[in-house]
């Protein structure tokens, strides 16, 4: 499952988009969350900022995000 970090200054907006899609799990004291592929797709569609923390993760449509990439 993908892991993401949400920038503090955009947390509320990103969080509302995430919970609108489905369950989100906080996995560390540092705000790192486990999300689904659909969560990632929605964040990208809405142009919301997040940092993908996993190793290379292939997204729908052939787009690939690398670990540590801020999107």
Order of alpha helices (4+ residues) and beta strands (2+ residues): beta-alpha-beta-beta-alpha-beta-beta-beta
